[in-house]
Amino acid sequence: MPVTDRAQWQLYSVEVKSGTEKMLAAIDLSESAGVVAGFSIHPDGKRFLTSFCKFPHDIWMLEGCDQAPKTWLDRLLRR
């Protein structure tokens, strides 16, 4: 499968004066990538640097745990 078919992020060039848009590349970041910030173009115009937050998620299912609510005193005395 080509990168463009599965990439959720795309890099565009926009000419401010005319408003013409051009897709430059599909960017295949992790699905857990969140906010992209700090975009900076290299002076040669061919490279860029950016950063993004990655939010890994876990789901935990526990069985056989004591679900009775305890007071702070019970927890303190480990009852």
SERO-4910 file (N, C-alpha, C, O; in steps of 0.05 Angstrom, whole numbers):
BEGIN
 pado doro    nc1    nc2    nc3   cac1   cac2   cac3    cc1    cc2    cc3    oc1    oc2    oc3
  Met    A     17    -24      0      0      0      0     18     25      0     35     27     17
  Pro    A     14     43    -19     31     68    -19     26     84      6      5     84     18
  Val    A     47    100     13     45    117     36     22    136     35      9    141     55
  Thr    A     16    147     11     -6    166      8    -33    154     15    -51    169     22
  Asp    A    -36    128     12    -62    115     17    -67    112     47    -91    111     55
  Arg    A    -47    111     64    -51    107     92    -43    131    109    -48    131    133
  Ala    A    -29    150     98    -20    173    114    -43    191    122    -60    198    106
  Gln    A    -43    198    147    -64    216    158    -55    245    157    -72    263    160
  Trp    A    -29    250    154    -19    277    154     -9    283    125      2    266    112
  Gln    A    -13    308    117     -3    316     91     10    344     93      1    361    108
  Leu    A     31    348     78     45    373     77     38    388     52     41    378     30
  Tyr    A     27    412     56     18    429     33     35    454     31     45    464     51
  Ser    A     38    464      7     49    491      2     26    509     -6     10    501    -23
  Val    A     25    532      6      3    551     -1     16    578    -10     31    590      6
  Glu    A     11    586    -34     21    612    -43      2    633    -32    -22    634    -39
  Val    A     12    650    -15     -5    669     -1    -19    689    -19    -43    694    -16
  Lys    A     -6    699    -39    -17    719    -57    -41    708    -72    -62    721    -73
  Ser    A    -38    685    -84    -60    674   -101    -78    654    -87   -100    648    -95
  Gly    A    -68    643    -64    -83    622    -50    -80    595    -62    -95    576    -54
  Thr    A    -62    591    -81    -58    565    -94    -46    546    -75    -26    551    -62
  Glu    A    -58    522    -73    -48    501    -55    -35    479    -72    -44    473    -94
  Lys    A    -14    467    -61     -1    444    -74      7    424    -53     21    431    -34
  Met    A     -2    399    -55      6    379    -36     35    371    -43     41    363    -65
  Leu    A     53    373    -23     81    366    -27     87    337    -20    102    324    -34
  Ala    A     75    327      2     81    300     10     61    290     30     49    306     46
  Ala    A     56    264     30     41    251     51     61    243     73     83    233     67
  Ile    A     54    248     98     72    243    120     60    220    137     38    223    148
  Asp    A     75    199    139     65    175    153     75    175    182     95    163    189
  Leu    A     60    189    199     67    190    228     52    168    242     33    156    231
  Ser    A     60    161    266     47    142    282     18    150    287     11    174    288
  Glu    A      0    130    290    -28    137    295    -32    150    322    -52    164    327
  Ser    A    -13    147    340    -15    159    366     -3    188    366     -2    201    387
  Ala    A      5    198    343     16    225    341     -7    244    345    -29    241    333
  Gly    A     -3    264    361    -23    284    367    -17    311    355    -16    314    331
  Val    A    -12    330    372     -7    358    364     20    361    350     41    352    361
  Val    A     20    373    327     45    379    313     52    408    318     34    425    315
  Ala    A     76    414    326     83    442    334    112    448    326    128    430    321
  Gly    A    119    473    324    146    481    320    156    476    292    180    469    288
  Phe    A    140    480    272    148    475    244    168    496    235    163    520    238
  Ser    A    191    487    224    212    505    216    224    495    189    232    472    187
  Ile    A    225    513    170    236    505    143    266    513    142    274    534    151
  His    A    282    494    132    310    499    128    314    521    107    298    523     89
  Pro    A    336    537    109    340    558     89    342    548     60    336    564     42
  Asp    A    349    523     56    350    513     28    322    507     17    319    502     -7
  Gly    A    302    508     34    274    503     25    267    475     19    245    469     10
  Lys    A    286    456     23    281    428     16    277    410     40    268    387     37
  Arg    A    281    421     64    279    405     88    264    421    109    263    445    109
  Phe    A    252    406    128    238    420    150    242    403    175    249    380    175
  Leu    A    237    416    197    239    404    224    214    410    239    204    433    239
  Thr    A    203    391    253    179    396    269    180    376    293    197    359    294
  Ser    A    162    379    311    159    361    333    130    354    337    112    369    329
  Phe    A    125    331    349     97    324    354     95    308    380    115    295    389
  Cys    A     72    310    392     67    295    417     57    267    410     41    264    391
  Lys    A     65    248    425     56    220    420     40    212    445     51    213    468
  Phe    A     16    203    441     -1    196    463     -7    166    463    -27    157    452
  Pro    A     10    149    475      4    121    476    -18    116    496    -20    129    517
  His    A    -35     97    490    -58     91    508    -58     61    515    -51     45    498
  Asp    A    -65     55    539    -68     28    548    -96     24    560   -106     42    573
  Ile    A   -107      0    557   -131     -7    571   -125    -30    589   -115    -51    579
  Trp    A   -131    -28    614   -125    -49    633   -152    -60    644   -170    -44    651
  Met    A   -154    -86    644   -178    -99    655   -168   -118    678   -152   -136    673
  Leu    A   -178   -113    702   -169   -128    725   -192   -145    735   -215   -136    736
  Glu    A   -186   -170    742   -206   -188    753   -198   -196    781   -174   -198    787
  Gly    A   -217   -201    799   -212   -211    825   -201   -190    845   -190   -198    865
  Cys    A   -203   -165    839   -193   -144    857   -215   -137    877   -239   -139    871
  Asp    A   -207   -130    900   -225   -121    921   -236    -93    912   -221    -74    910
  Gln    A   -262    -92    907   -274    -68    897   -288    -52    918   -300    -31    913
  Ala    A   -287    -62    943   -300    -47    965   -286    -21    970   -261    -21    973
  Pro    A   -300      1    971   -287     27    976   -275     27   1004   -287     18   1023
  Lys    A   -251     38   1006   -238     40   1032   -235     69   1040   -232     87   1023
  Thr    A   -236     73   1066   -231    100   1076   -202    106   1076   -186     87   1073
  Trp    A   -194    131   1080   -166    138   1081   -153    124   1105   -129    117   1104
  Leu    A   -168    120   1127   -157    107   1150   -152     77   1145   -131     66   1153
  Asp    A   -170     64   1130   -165     36   1123   -140     33   1105   -125     15   1109
  Arg    A   -137     51   1086   -113     50   1069    -88     56   1085    -67     44   1081
  Leu    A    -90     75   1104    -67     81   1121    -58     58   1138    -35     52   1142
  Leu    A    -78     44   1149    -73     21   1167    -71     -5   1151    -67    -27   1162
  Arg    A    -74     -3   1124    -72    -27   1106    -91    -49   1114    -84    -72   1115
  Arg    A   -116    -41   1119   -137    -61   1126   -151    -70   1102   -169    -87   1104
***
